[in-house]
């Protein structure tokens, strides 16, 4: 996997579980994770627009971002959803 841009922190899970680490280094409980987590920074105006869209649709901001990413991929690679493993 290519390294992530500086503004995107990708956290891979091991065996489908993820430990939640507290700021002081303590581990909380492990969670089952079926997806890869990414921390993404947005310019303030983009973030505010995403919040407005989420509020209007009555969904989470994460849902809006996932939907946008899925549509972007479908537009870029309409036949098969894009190459895997890049």
matplotlib code that plots the C-alpha trace (Angstrom):
import matplotlib.pyplot as plt

x = [0.0, 1.3, 1.9, -0.9, -0.8, 0.2, -3.4, -4.8, -3.9, -4.8, -5.1, -5.0, -6.7, -5.2, -7.6, -10.6, -10.0, -8.8, -7.7, -8.7, -5.7, -6.1, -4.0, -2.1, -1.2, -3.8, -5.7, -9.5, -11.5, -11.0, -13.6, -14.5, -13.7, -14.9, -13.3, -10.1, -10.2, -8.8, -8.4, -8.9, -8.4, -10.7, -10.5, -13.0, -15.4, -15.5, -16.1, -18.9, -20.6, -20.3, -21.9, -24.8, -25.4, -25.3, -27.8, -30.2, -30.0, -30.2, -27.1, -23.6, -20.8, -18.9, -21.8, -21.7, -17.9, -18.2, -21.0, -19.0, -16.0, -18.0, -19.5, -16.1, -14.8, -17.8, -17.4, -13.7, -14.0, -17.6, -17.4, -15.8, -15.4, -11.7, -8.5, -7.9, -4.7, -3.2]
y = [0.0, 3.5, 5.8, 8.2, 11.9, 13.9, 15.0, 11.4, 9.0, 5.5, 3.0, -0.7, -3.2, -6.6, -9.6, -7.4, -5.9, -2.5, -1.4, 2.1, 3.8, 6.6, 9.7, 8.5, 5.2, 3.0, 0.6, 0.6, -2.3, -3.9, -3.3, -5.4, -3.3, -4.2, -1.2, 0.8, 4.1, 7.3, 10.7, 13.4, 17.1, 19.4, 23.1, 24.8, 25.8, 22.2, 20.8, 23.3, 22.3, 18.6, 19.3, 21.2, 18.3, 15.7, 17.8, 18.1, 14.4, 13.5, 11.3, 11.5, 13.5, 10.2, 8.8, 11.8, 11.4, 7.7, 8.2, 10.9, 8.6, 5.7, 8.0, 9.3, 5.8, 4.7, 7.8, 7.1, 3.3, 2.7, -1.0, -2.7, -0.1, 0.4, -1.5, -3.3, -3.1, 0.2]
z = [0.0, -0.9, 2.0, 2.8, 2.3, 5.4, 5.9, 5.9, 8.7, 7.7, 10.6, 9.6, 11.8, 12.8, 12.5, 12.4, 15.9, 17.0, 20.4, 21.4, 22.9, 25.4, 25.3, 28.4, 26.6, 28.2, 26.0, 26.3, 25.0, 21.6, 18.9, 15.9, 12.8, 9.3, 7.7, 7.5, 9.5, 8.0, 9.6, 7.0, 7.4, 5.3, 4.6, 6.9, 4.1, 2.8, 6.3, 6.9, 3.6, 4.5, 7.9, 6.2, 3.7, 6.6, 8.6, 5.6, 4.9, 8.6, 8.4, 9.8, 8.3, 7.9, 5.8, 3.5, 3.0, 2.4, -0.2, -1.9, -2.1, -3.5, -6.2, -7.1, -7.5, -9.5, -11.8, -12.3, -12.9, -13.8, -14.8, -11.9, -9.1, -9.8, -9.5, -6.2, -4.2, -5.5]

ax = plt.figure().add_subplot(projection="3d")
ax.plot(x, y, z, "-o")
ax.set_aspect("equal")
plt.show()
